[in-house]
Amino acid sequence: MSQDQPHDTHGVEEQARDTRARQLQSSRLRITLFKNLQVESVGERREALEKIIQVVKSFMRVARSPFSPLAADLSPVEHTTADQTREEMRKEEEDDGGTDEQLQYLLLTMLRLSLTCPFSDVRQACQEFLQITNVYVAAVAAAAAAKDTLLIPAPRASYPSPSSFIGLDALFSLESTSSYPLVSYPRPANLSFSPWSHEAESDGMDEPFDFVRSQFRAQRPLDGEEIGRPADEYVRQLMVKTFVDEGRLLNLFRLMVFFPTFYEIFNVTYTKTVKSAIGPLHRTWKCYLGIMTAAEQQCQYLVSILTLDFLQAGGDPLWLNGTSSCPLKLRKLVGLVQKMARQPWRLKSEDLAEWMSPSGSSLGQQWSKGELVQAMLVISTFLGLSSFVMGCGITPELDMRGGYMTRGHVRLDGVEHELDQRCPPPPPLLGHSEEREARGAASSATGWHDGSLSNSSSPSLPGTEEDAEEKNEKDERRKDTEDEKDEEDEQSLQDRLRTDQLISLLKSTKDTALKEELQESLEKLQMGELQESLPIVTPSLKPNLTITTNNMESSHQANMVYEDLSRFSDSGEPNEPAHEEFKTNHPQYGEFMLGEYCWEDHGCDLVNHFLPGIGDDLDDEFNEALSITDWSIFHPVADGAVDTSPLRHAIWFYVQKLYGVTKEDYNYPDIALYLNTRTKEYIRKVCYEPHLIQRMDWNSIGISFRPEEKCHMNLLIASAKKQALLCYGLWLISEV
């Protein structure tokens, strides 16, 4: 027995190495195959598409499990000698069931490209291939219902939009539109005058988002039509460049491109912070720190994105079992992540000294000052970014866990697990009713561009008919949606009145008497005392002025978690720091005064010292987030631009005040002047509990904002939070 054990262990290790090698080869071949689409030449893309479709068809003839519409056809596949990629890919997998997995990732990549590629020829080719595949599968499955057939259709999208809160119609189109010579968006205040609101009435921006209409249009696009608001050439080129460089347009990008000038700067800082070789930490360590941080915030979206980056950068899949499987040096930072996320004002220099001191660490396990600066930057980046992602309800990537579905499958792992040779941990257990509700919500949103997949026309597959209980649940959800809509309509009137008052207030900053009168009116509105006569003339309060997502199914939960994320944020310590809010005049801690230590004068220089250039890039990012504007709020009360800088500063400094960070020369009474109680509650939630943000929060922020304005508010919240956390962390490091 003892003699056989070493042999068995050696066999397991050898098998693991073989599996890893096969996964790496398959992943590289897939990436190489689709990378040929990352060009602007139509001819080169056409050749690449033909090759991709040939390869996928080849796999479909031999695959035997999920995503294999031609599983019954096991006849040998003929190869052309010129198609070396297809030959290599088949030979790599033909000895085992790896063909099925590889087909899964090929189809998932096609699904993603069919809906997010900025090139219409690629989208159309992938859409048509997946549509034909699904129609064929439905027909074969119906004909072979009596047989033991494992036909599974191609994957389909689980969500109708990159955001649970914003419809496709409100996002920038993937195509430029020459018929709109002037396309406006928030940009630096000194760049140009951009009265976006004046275009809203003529381009449909004021119409409420209709989930059914959006889904129908997405499923059956007219010739030459592309869903979304028009994109100018600048935005269009930014999309093309991002796709050519990265190979994908993230859902995060689709929302951040509301602010193209900001995104360009953000992309530079993010790349240098996480992906570049700048600094002492390896890329895999930075990705893993990001996973730990996003998991602490319960942000599934960022965990999935970073898992893909981690594995493609050569990270050890075993680390994904949790912090108990990663190096001790990394595991020791779980406590730092927890304190930064839950109570950064309680972080002490003694905590950092313990990790930096050789006496307090095992040999080789201590952290240098430069490593801690870089770690602090990564942690602060993803704590801030998590607030933006979940505050905007960003949905999973189409090819990742939670972003797609196939009939008959409960748990589906995405492309982020392509290089993960271990068994992914199971998702949190759901009750029967909850699981069906989650699946029902996803099913109702599938088939963006496939009319045959709508509820009324989809071919029925065996075992997919709705039972009476499911119908009853749908009726209840529909009733809840109607009740919620009535409540939101009532609140929307209050919000629009507050917004009109706020706009007039922003326009009257130089008129002290009028400012005081408007302030009094705002206070009465906050108390619910609606006056019959207001000091300003309000516009017609037509229902179609508010862009909402009320018609999106309210039971469709945002920010869902599909796996056990606690494994990345469990320190194993009995006394973990609790979640708490900052309290002024607390005996155990005090306010962080920016007059003594601030980002501009101190933090930026410290980052530049250990990570050359990144401090300046971050400075540009913070300034851009605070300065971009479109000189309007929702709709104009009167002619002329609106200087929203007082409102933007009120949001920024209120966020930092929530973290105990105080700027001595800011007039804090302005916060109460520009932010009403409901708006403050929303900001607090995005800061402290972003994973709890749902559509009701998004629709009830206390001000009538357009979707892009709400995204800008979340961007301000995330950036101010990130800067406040950096101030805490960098100040402590400088004191050690």
N, C-alpha and C positions, 0 to 999 in steps of 0.2 A: 504493500500500500504506500509506504513512505517512498519507495523507489519510483512509483508511477507518478507521484504528485509533482515533482519537478518537471517531468515530461509533459504532464497536462498543462502546467503553468506556462511552459515554453510554447506549447501549441496555442494556448489562448492568446498569448502576447503576439505570436506570429500572425494569427488570424486577425487580431486588431490592427496590426501594421498593414496587412493586406487590404483590409476594409478601408483604412484611412487612405492608402495609396489609390485605391479605386475611386473613392469619393473625390479626392483631389483631382484626379485625371478627368473624371466625368464633369466636375464643376468647371475646370479650365476649358474643356472642350465646349461646354454649353456657353460659357462667357465669350469664348472666341467666335462661336457660331453667330451669336446675336450682336457681337461688337461690330460686325460688318454693316449693321443698320445705323451705326452712329456716325453717319456721313451726310453731307448736304447734297450729294450727287444722287439724282433720281435713278439713274441707270445702275449705279452701284447698289443702291438699295433694292432695286428690282431683282438683280442677280442674287443678292443675299436672301431675299424672301423666297425665291424659288428653291434655293438650297435648304433653307430652314423647313419649308413645307415637306420637301422630300424626306428629310431626316425624321421629322415627326411621324410621317406616314409609315416610315420603315419601322419605327419603334412600336407604333400602334398595331402592326401586324403580328408582333411577337410577344407583346406584353400580356400578362394574364390576370392582372388585378386592377385596383382603382385607376381611373382615367384611361381605360383601355377599351374603346368602343369596338375594336376589331379583335377582341380577345379570342373569339371562336375560330378565327382564321389563323391557323398555325402553319400555313404553308411557308416553305423557305422564301427568303427575301432575296431578290436579285439585286446585285450591286453593279454600278458602273465603276470602272477603274479610276475615273476622274474624281469620283466622290470619296476622297480619302477620309474626310471628317466623319461621314456616316459610317464607313467601314470600321474606323477606329472605335467609334462609340459603341457599335454593336459588339465587336470583339471583346471590348472591355467588360461587357455585362452579360454575355450570352451564357456563361457558366452558372449563373445564379439569378436570383430574382431582382437584381439591381436594375434591370431594364425597366421594371415597373416604376421604381423611384425616379429614374432619370426621365422617363416619359412625363411623370407628374411635374417635375421642375420645368421641363420644356413647355408643357401646356400652361403652367402658371405664368411663365415669362410671356407667352403669347397673350394670355388674358390681360396682363398688365399693359402690354404694348397696345392692345386693341382699344384701350380707353384713355391712356395717358401719354402716348407718343406724340410729339409735336408735328410729326409728318403724317399727313392724311393718307398717303398711299400705304404706309405701314399699318395704321389703324384699320383701314378698310380690309386689307388682306387678312389680318389676324381675326377681325370680326367675322368675315365670311367663312373662314376655315372653322372657327369654333361654332358658328351657327349650323353649318352643314353637319358637323360632328354631332351636335346635340340632336338635330332632327333625325339623323340616321340611327342614333342610339335609341331614341324613343320608339322608332318604328320596329327595330330589331327586338327590343326588349318586350314590346307588346306582342310580337309574333312568337317569341320564345318564352312566354310567361310560364308555360307548363314545364319548361326545361330548367335544369340546374345551371343557369347562365349568370355570370358575374359581370354583365355589362354595366359600366358606370359612365355617365355623361361627362363631358369636359367640365372643368371648373367654371363657376359663374360668380359675379361680384356679389358680395353680401351687403354692400351699402350703395346708395344711389349718388353719393357725392363724397369728396374728400373730407367733408365736415358733416357731423350729425346735425348741425344747426344752420348750415348755409346750403342752399340749393345750387345746382350747377349753373342755373341762369344768372346767379349773382357773381359767379367767379369769372375771371378772364378766360375768354375762349382760347383754345389751343392754336387757333389760326388768327393771323392778322386780318383786319377788315378795312380795306381801302376806302369803303364808303363813309367811314367815320374819320375825317381828316384830323380832328382834335379829340384825343382820348385823354382824359384827365385822371390823376391819381395823386394821393398825398406825396409830397416831395419836400425838400428843404425849403424853408420859408423864403430864403434869398435866391432861389433858383428861378421860379417863374410864378406868375399869377395863375391859379388853377381853380376856377369856380365850378367845381364838379356838379354842385346842386342845380345849376341852371340847365344842365343837360338832362337831369333826371326826368323831367316831365315829358320830354320828347322821346327818350330812348327806352322807356318802360321801366326805369329804375324804381319808380314809386309803386309799381304794382306788387301786391302781396305774392310771395312765392307759393306756387301751387304744386304740391308734391306729385299729384296725378298727372298734371300737364307736363311737368318737367320729365317725369319718368316716360310718358308716352312719346314726347319729342326725342328723348334720348334713345328710345328703342327704335323709332322710325324716323331718322333724320331725313330731311328733304335733301334733294341733290344740291350740293354746294353749301348746305347749311351746317353750321357748327354751334353746339350749345354754348351759351355763355355771353357775357358782355364783350364788346369789341376790344381787341388788344392792339395797341399801336406798334410800330415797328421796333421801338426800344424794348417793349415787353416781349414781343415775338422773338427778337434776337437773343434776349436773355434766356427764354425757354429753350431755344435751339442750342445755344452754347452750353447750357446746363446739361441737356440730354447728351450732346456730343461728348462732353467731358466725363459725365458720371454714368451714363447709360440708363438713367431713369429720372423722372420728375416726381419727387416725393410729394405726398399729400401736404406735408409741411411747406414745401415750396409753393404749391398751388395757392395757399393762403398768404404766405409771406410776399408773394409777388404782387399783392395789393400795394406793396411799398417797394418798388423795384430798386430805388436808390439805396434803401436800407438793406435789402437782401444782398446786394453786391458786397457791401461791407461785412455783413453778418457771415456770408459764405467764406470770406477771407479769414475772419477770426476763428470761425468754427474749424476750418481746415487746418489752420496752424495750431489750434488748441488740441485737436483730437487726432488728426491724420498725419501731420508732418513729423519729421524727425527732429524738430527743434526741442531742446531740453533733454534732461537726463532720463525721463521715463519712456519705456518702449510703447509703441502704439497699442499693443495688446493690453498693457496695464492701464492705459488711459481709457480704452474702451470698457475694460472691466470695471474701473472706477465709475464710469458713466452708467453701466448696468446697475451697480450697487445703488447709485444715487437715484436713478429713475425708478428702481424697484422700491426704494424707501418711500417715494411719492406715489406708488401704485400706478405708474405710467407705463402701461403695456406697450404703447406705440414706440416709445423710445427704447424700451428693453429689446423689442424685436429688431429695430434698426441697428442697435449697437451689437446685438448678438451676431447679426450678419457680418458687420464690420470686424468684429472680434475674430470670428472663425476664418474669414477671408484673409485676415492679416496674419494667420498662422497660430491663433490662440488655441490652447489645449481644451478640447471639448469637455474634459472631466471637470474643469473649473465651473462649468455651467450647472453642475450638481448643486452648487451653492458655495458660500464662503468657507465652509468646512473643507472644501477640496482645493481651494486656491492657496498660494504661498502665504505663510504666516505674516510676512511683512505687509501684504495687502489686507489680510484679514484684520490686522490691528487697526485699520482705518474705518472699520464699521462704526465704531463709537464716534469718530469724527463726523462721519456722514450723518449719523443720527442727531448729534448735537447741532450741526449746521442746519439741518432740516427742521428740528423741533424747538430748539431754544438756543440760537447762536449767541445770545447775550450772556449765557452762562458758561461759554467756553473760556477756559483759563490758559494762561501761558504754561502753567504746570502740566496741562494735558499734552501740549506739544513737546515740552522738554522731555517728557517720559519717552516719547517715540524717537526723539533725536539723540538721546543720551545712550552711549554704549553700555553703561552700567544698567540701564533699564531695559535693554533689549539683548536678545541673543546675538552672537557674533554674526555680523552681516545683515542683521534685521533692522538696524536703526535707519531712520530717514534723515537725509541731509536737508539743509535749508532750501536748496534749489529744488529738490524733489517735492518738498512740502508746498512750495509756492506753486509748482505745476499741478500738484494734486488739488490744492485749494481752488485753482482756476477751473479745473475740470468739474469739481463738485459744485461750485457756484454756477457754472454754465448750465449744468443739467437740472439744478434746482430751479433756476429761472426758466429754462426752456420747458420744463414739465408744466409749469403754470400756464405758459402760452398754449402748449399742445392741448391740455385738458380744458383750459378755459375756452378754447375755440372748438372743442369737441372733435378734434381731428381723428378720422377713422383709420383702421389698420390698412397698411399697404395691400394692394390687391393680391399680391403673391405671398403674403405672410399670414401667420396664424390669425384667424378672425376676419380676414379680408375677403375670403372667398368661401364658397360652399359647393358641395355636390350632393345630390339626392342620396339619402340612405346612410350618410356618414355624420357622426356626431363630432368627433375630434379630428381636425385636419391640421397637420403641421405644414408650415410654409417653407419658402426657400431659405429662410434664415437657419433652418436645420439641415440644409443640404450637406454640410461638412460635419454634422454632429453625429458621431458614431454611437453615442450612448442613447438610451431610451429617454426621451423627454419626460419630465415629471408630468403626472396627470393634472388636468385643470381642476379648480375647486369644485367640490361636489355641489350639484344643483338638484333641487327637488324636481319631480316629474313635471309639475306645472311650470316652474321657472325655466326649465330646459326647453319645453315646448314653446314657451313665450319668446325666448331668445331666438330659437330657430325660426319661429313664425315671423318675427320682425325681420330677420335676415332674408327669408324667402320672399317676403313682400317687396323687397328692394332689389331683386336680382334682375339681370338682363337689361342693362342700360340701352344697348343698341340691338336688341333681338326681340322683335314684336311677338315672335312665336312663343316666347317664354312668359308672357303675361298670364295672370291667373285665369283669364277667360279663354285663352287659346292654347295653353300648354298641353301637350299630350300627357295623359295620365299614365304613370308608371305603376307597376304593382306595389301596393302597400303605401301609396302616397296620398290616398284620399283623406279628406278631412273627416274626422269623426264629430259626433254631436258636441262633445266637450270642447273641442277646439273651436267650433263655431260659436258656442256660448261665450268662450273667452274673448273671441274677436268682437262679439257684440258688446261685451262689457268694456273692452278697450275703446271701442268707437264712442260709447257713451261718455267714458272718462275724457276722451279727446274733446267732445262737444262741451262738456262742463268746463274743462280747462280753458277752452277758447273763449267762452263767455267771460270768465274771470280775467283773461288777458285783455279782452276788448275793453272792459271797464278800466283796467290798469293803464291801457294804452292811452286813453283820454287824459288821465292824470299825467302820464309821462310827456305827452305832447304839450300840455300846458306848461309843465316845468321847463321843457326844452325851449319853448317860445320865450319864457321869462329869462332863461339862461342866455339865449342869443342876444336879447336886448341888453342884458347886463354886460356881456362881453363887448358890446358896441358902445357902452356908455361909461367906460372906465375913467374918462376925463371929466364927466359931469357928475360931481359929488352928490348933488341933490337928487338927480334921477337915479343914481346908483343906490342911494339909501332907500328910495321909494321901491325900487325893484327888489332890493334885498328883503324888505318887509313883505312884499308879495310872495317871494319865494318861501319865506318862513311860514307864511299862512298856508301855502300849498303843501308844504311838508307836513303840516298839522292836519291836512285834509279840509281846510276851510276854503273851499272854492268860492271866489268872489264873482258876483254877477257882472261887475264892471272891472276890467283889468286895465292897467295903465298903458297897454299896448294893444294894437289891433292884431288879433290872431288870425291865421289863414283858415280856410275851410278845413274842418277836421274830417275829411273824407276817409273811409276805411282803407282805401287803396294807397294812402300816404305811407303807411307803415309796412316796411318790408319785413315780414316775419316768416317763420317756418312752421306756422300753426298747423298747416295741412300735412306736415310730415307726421307719421304715426307717433303719437306721444309716448307710447309704451316702448318705443325703440330706445333702449337705454344707451346713453353715451358713456364713453370712457370705460368700456368693459375690460375685465381682466380674464385672460384665458389660461393662466397657469399660476402655480403657487410662487409668488414673487417674494414671499417672506424668507426664502432660503438665501436670498442675496442681502438681506438686511438684518439677519439675526446674529447678534454679537455673542450670544451664549452667556452673557453676563446676567446675573439675577436682577440687577437694578438698572434697567435701561432708562435713558432720559424720557420723560413724559412729554406729550404734546401740550404746549401751553402758549398763551398769548403774552406779549410784553405788557407789563404793568408799570406805570410811572410811580416814582417814589417807593419802589420796592426796596426793602432793607438789604437784599442780597446782591443786587446789581443796580447799575445806574444807566443813564442815557449815554449814547455814543455821540460825542460832540464832533462835528465835522470841522470845527475850527481848530481842533487839536490834531486830527488825522483825517484826511480826505483822499478820495481816489485821485483827483487831479494833481495834487501836490506831493503825494507820498506813494500811494498804491501803484500808480502808473509807473513810477520810476523803479520800484522794487520788482515789478514784473519784467520791465525792460532789462534790468540787470541780469536776471537769470534766463529770460526768454526774449532775446533781442528782437525788438520791433513789435512784439505782440501787445505790449502795453499801449503803444500809440494806436494800434489798430482797434483795441478795445475802447480807447478814448473816442475815436471816430464813431464807433458803434453806438455808444451811449449818447453822444451829441446828436447823431442822426435820428435815433429813436425819439428824442425829445423835441427835435426841431421840425420834423416832417409835418406838413399840413396841407389841406386842400382849401383852406380859407372859408370853410363852411361847417355847419352842423345840420345834418339831416335835410333841411329845406330852408330857403331864405325867408325870414320874416319880412324883410324889406330889401331893397336893392343895396348892393355893396358887399364887400368882403367882411368876414368875421375873423377877428384875431383870436384864435383859440389858445394862445400861449398861456394865459392865466389858468385855463382849465387843465391844460397839459401839465403845468407845474403843480397844480393842486393835486392831481392824481399821483405824480411822481413823489412829491414830498409826503403825501399821506401814506403811500406804500412804505417809504423808509421810516416814517414815524411808527408804523405798525411793528417795525423791527428795532425800535428804540434808537434810530439814527436821527439826529437833530441837526438842522442847518440854522445857525444862529441868526443869519440875516434874512431868513424867509419869513414873510408875514403869515403866520399859521392861522389867523382868523379867516384868511381867504379860503381855506379848505372848507369851512362851514358855509362859506358864501357860494362856492361853485359846486360842491358835492352834497347832494341830499342824502338822507338816511338810507334809502334803498341802494343808492350807488355805493355808499360806503360799505354796506353789508356785502354787496357783490365783490368789491375789491378785497375785503377781508377773506372771503371764501376762496377766491382765486389764489391769494397768498398762502393761507394756512391749510386749506382743504380742497385743493383743485380737483382731486379725484371724485369729489361729490357734486361737481358742477353738472347740471342737467339742462334740458331745453327750457324748463320753466325759469331757471336762473338767467339764461341767455335772453329770454324774452322779457325779463322784468328787472332791468338794471337801473330804472329810475329816470332814464333819459331816452328820448326817441333818437336812437342812432341807427345809421345804415349798417349793414353787415361789416363793411370795411372799417367803419368807425369803431365798432365793437372790437374788431381785431386789433385796431390801433390802441385802444384802451388796454387790451390784454398785453400788447407789445410793451407799452409803457410800464405796466405792472411787472412783467417779467424782467425788463431791463433794470428798473429801479430796485427790484428784489436782488437781482444778480449783483448790482453794484454795492448794495448794503452788505450783502454776505461777504463780498470780497474785502470790504473795508474791515469787517470783524476779523477775518482770517489773516489778511496780510499784516494788519496792525500787531496781532499776536505774534506772528512769525518774526516781525522786526524787533519785537521786545525780547525774544529768546536769545 
